[in-house]
């Protein structure tokens, strides 16, 4: 009984001391004024690039893109009327510049008269980091998933074959759609082992579909993913081989972000 009484008194004393310490503090004790955040001017409309963004597609040319399978070749997709349409004969394209962590905005549209079913209906992909030729890398799926059934971790908004979207946020074909993505690149130790996995947060037409998910490795069509060490990587757009009409893109920009661990 005596021990319990002593413990209670000690606990009460600690509580009183904590309250007294809080009362003695001033508001400015928990305020700081440096470093001052940079001033960034937002876009005038929703989706418009802010002042510090790198414009990856300006509606005029593909000067910041190259062919994935031959990076000495300029990207040759069809640019017209402020948009770019996939050329399936030319294959995938990727940015000349490489990135680690970033915020990305991209808009895409399926043809209004799109045909096909499942994965063969307006298929493309946004590769958040291209790690090689073809479809090597980490893919956020693009597909007409408006009244189109397929495996759920392969529908629009999915981290391909890893995470289905939280919801189906598709507009019907013929309507412009948007992705807003926060990408955190994986980090590797000096011996090549994984230090921290890639992370993705994604909004599809303004709706959260991926909530800071940890990727299991690059996305694969067949097999289980695993990591191989790499650094900063290009962003890639896919020219899928299905027979449906090609999709179009516009208003693509990126904001490199600081390393969250520094």
N, C-alpha and C positions, 0 to 999 in steps of 0.2 A: 504493500500500500504506500509505504514511504517513497519507494523508488518511482511509483507512478506519479506521486505528488511532485517530486523533484523534476521529473521529465516534463510534466505539465507546466510548471513554473518556468523552466528553461525555454520551452516552446513559446510561452507567452512573452518572455523577455525578448526573444529573437524577433517576434512579430512587432513588438513595440519599437525596437531599435530600427527595424526596416521602415516602419511608418514615419519615425522621426527623421530618418535619413531622406526619405522622399519629400517630407515637408521642408527640409532645409535646402533642397535643390531649387535652382532657378530655372525658368523656362529655357534660357539660353544654354544651359548645361547639355541639352540634347539637340542643339541646333548646330549646323555647320554650313559654310558658305563656299567651300571649294572642294573639288573642282566644279566650275560652272558649266552646266550642259551647253553644248553647241546649239545655236539657233538654227532650226530647220523650218523652211516655209512649206506648209502643206500644199498639196495640189488644190486647185480651185474647185474641183468636183471629185466625187468619190471615185477612186481608182486612178486618178491622175497622179503622175509621178511627183514626189516632193523634191525640194531643191537639191538635196544631196544624193539623189538616185543616179545610178548609171543606166542610161537608156539602152536597152539591148535591141529593141526594134522600134524604129521611129516612124514606121509607116511608109518609108521611102526606099530603103535598101537593106541588104543583109551584110553590110560592111563589117559587122562585129561577129559574123558567123562563118564557119568553115564546114566542109563535109567531114563527117566523123571517120569514115574509113580512109580518107586521104586528106589530112589536115593542111596540105599545101594547096588545096583547091577551095576556091570561094564557094560558099553555099549557093545552090542554084534553084531554090524553091521559087514559086511564082509570086512576085510582089505586084499588087495592083490595087488601086483605090484605097490605099492606106492599110491594107491587110496583106498577110502572106499565107499562101495556100501550100499544103504539103505536096511535094513532088515525089511520088512513090518510086519512080525510076531512079531518082538521085540518091535516095536513102536518107539516113539520119543526118541531122546537122547539130553542131555544138558551138558554144561561144569560144572565141579566141582567148578570152580572159579566163583565168582560173580563180575559184573562190573557196573560202573555208565556210565561215558562218555568214548567214545573210537573211534578209527579208526579200521575198520575191512576189511580184504581181504579174499575172498573165491572164489574158482573156482568149477564149477559144469558142468556136461555133461549129456545130455539125450542119451539113447541108440539109435544107428543109425536106428534100426528097430522098433522104438517106434510106438505104435498103440493107437487107441482111439481118442476121440474128446472132445473139450471143456475142462472142468475141469478134465476130466478123461484121460488126456494125459500127462504123465510125471509130475504129480503134486507133489510138495514138498513145503517147506517153510523155510526161515531163520527167526527165531524169535529173534529179536534184544534184547528183554528182556523177559525171561520166567517168568510168574507170578504165575504158578501153574501147575497142571497135564494137560495131554492132550495138547490141542492147546491154552491154556491160555497164553496171552502175546501179543506182537506187531510184526506182521508178514510182512516181505517183501516177496512177492509171488515168487515162483519158479515154472515154467510151460513151456512146449513146446508151445511157442506162435509164432512159425515160420509157417505161413500159417495155423493157427489154431484159429478159431473164438470163442470168449467167451465174457463175460461182461468185459468192459475195465478196471474196477477197480479190476479185478481178474486175469489179464494177468501178464506175467512175468515182474518184475520191479515195480509192483503196491504195494503201502501200502494197504494191502488187505481190500477191501470194503470201503476204504477211499479216496485214491488218485490214479488215473491211472498214468502210466508212461508218461513223456513228449513226448517220442517217443518209437517206437518198435525197440529195438536194438538187437533182437535175431539173433544168428547164427542158421543154420540148425541143426537138431539132429546129434549126432556123433561128434560134434565139442566142444572143451572146451570153456566155457564162464566164465566171471568173474563179481563179485560184489565188489565194493569198497564203503564202507559206513562210514559216520560220524554220530554217534548216540549221542544225548544229552538226558540223562534220565530226566524224569519229577521230579519236586521237589514239596514237600507238606509242608503245614504249620503244626504247632504243633497240631492243632485241626483236622487234616486230610484233610482239604480243599486243593484244587490245588493252588500251588504257581506259577508254570510255567510248561507248557506242554512239552511233549517229542517232540524232533525235529529230523528230518532225512534229510540228504543229501546223495544221492546214485548215483553212476556211474555204468552203465551196459555196459560191454565191452568197457570201457573208455568213454562212452557217458553219460552225465548228464540226469538222468530220474526222480530224486526227488530233488527239490531245497529248502532245509531248510524248509520243510513243518512242520506245527504244527499238531501233532496227536490229534485226538478227544478223545482218550482213547485207551485201548487195542482193537485189531482188532477182530471182531466178524463175524461169519458165518450168524447169524440171529440177527436182532435187531440193536439198535443204541448204540454206544459206550459211556462209561462214566468211569471216573477215580475212582480207589480205591487206597489208599496210599500204597506205597511199597518203598523199598530201592534198594540197589544194587541187580542185578539179573543175573542168568545164561544166556548164549546164547544157543538157542535151534535149532535143525534141525528136520524137520518133516518127519515121515514115513506115507505118505498119504494112505488112504484106497482104492484108485482107483485100477482097475485091470491091468493097464498098467505096463510095465517092470520098475523096480526100477532105479533111477538115481544114479550117483556117484559124489563124492567130492574129492578134493585134495587141498593142499597148503592153509591151513586155519591159519591165524594169526591175532593177535589183539594188538593194542597199546593203553593202558589206557591214557586218556587225563585229564588234570587238570580241575577243576571246573571253568567254564568261569566267574563265579561271585566272584571269590576270587583272 
